[in-house]
């Protein structure tokens, strides 16, 4: 195998392994799940009203 | 894509140790698999397991049973589908290709690239196990069935809501009629009185 080929393969495999193992964890950390208020929040109008309004554009 | 990827390994301490262990285990294992003499890295679970067995001492990892479980899980069809969708979302740069049917997306990647870029799927049971395209097709069908079920539920809920509203309207009308009845009686009495006075 040529050196360039080998480097390309190393990078491609590492990229997939990072996406497969690390990305889901990163996503969990950035957007932590709140299981208690999953579906309920969508349906309940009172809870929807309680959500903060979007900031107004200046 | 590159932005996401370039930051993933910045600080490995933010990940749970099991995740880091798995990542390191597969990185080391596939590095050995790549140098095992074949032109393109093997994705055959049997070959990978054999290479792992022969090189266990070199790979720092958890106990053997855990490693075997990781290996078995990694080559499951569902995990292959995860890798395919990750590739589609984070590696593919073409919007058109991203929106294509998953089977078409898979087929359009040249076979050698699939082996490396996707860590392609090879059935553990080569004789009876489903091939990659069958795995994708099955997932498409399952997704469609789930969507259909969701739509049916939505339609049922909507029909029930409409029926409830209809019943509420009918009840309101009835209530109105009941309330209106004494008034009409009063009106008639008043009218009769008026008539009698005139007479």
Contacts between the chains, C-beta under 8 A, distances in Angstrom:
chain1	res1	chain2	res2	distance
A	1	B	39	6.4
A	6	B	34	7.2
A	8	B	116	7.9
A	9	B	34	5.8
A	9	B	40	7.9
A	9	B	41	6.3
A	9	B	116	5.1
A	10	B	31	7.2
A	10	B	34	7.1
A	12	B	113	7.8
A	12	B	116	4.5
A	12	B	117	5.0
A	13	B	27	7.9
A	13	B	30	5.2
A	13	B	34	7.2
A	13	B	41	6.9
A	13	B	116	5.9
A	13	B	119	6.7
A	14	B	27	6.5
A	15	B	5	6.2
A	15	B	91	6.8
A	15	B	117	7.8
A	16	B	83	6.1
A	16	B	86	7.2
A	16	B	87	7.0
A	16	B	91	8.0
A	16	B	117	6.4
A	16	B	118	6.7
A	16	B	119	5.5
A	17	B	23	5.9
A	17	B	26	5.4
A	17	B	27	5.8
A	17	B	30	7.3
A	17	B	119	7.8
A	18	B	5	6.2
A	18	B	8	4.8
A	18	B	9	6.4
A	18	B	23	7.3
A	19	B	5	7.2
A	19	B	8	7.9
A	19	B	83	7.7
A	19	B	86	4.4
A	19	B	87	7.6
A	19	B	90	5.6
A	19	B	91	7.5
A	20	B	79	7.9
A	20	B	82	6.8
A	20	B	83	5.8
A	20	B	86	6.2
A	20	B	119	7.9
A	21	B	19	5.7
A	21	B	22	5.5
A	21	B	23	4.2
A	21	B	26	7.3
A	22	B	8	4.6
A	22	B	9	7.1
A	22	B	15	6.2
A	22	B	19	6.9
A	22	B	23	6.2
A	23	B	4	7.0
A	23	B	8	6.3
A	23	B	86	7.0
A	23	B	90	7.3
A	25	B	14	7.9
A	25	B	15	5.0
A	25	B	16	6.8
A	25	B	19	5.3
A	26	B	8	6.3
A	26	B	14	7.8
A	26	B	15	7.9
A	29	B	14	6.6
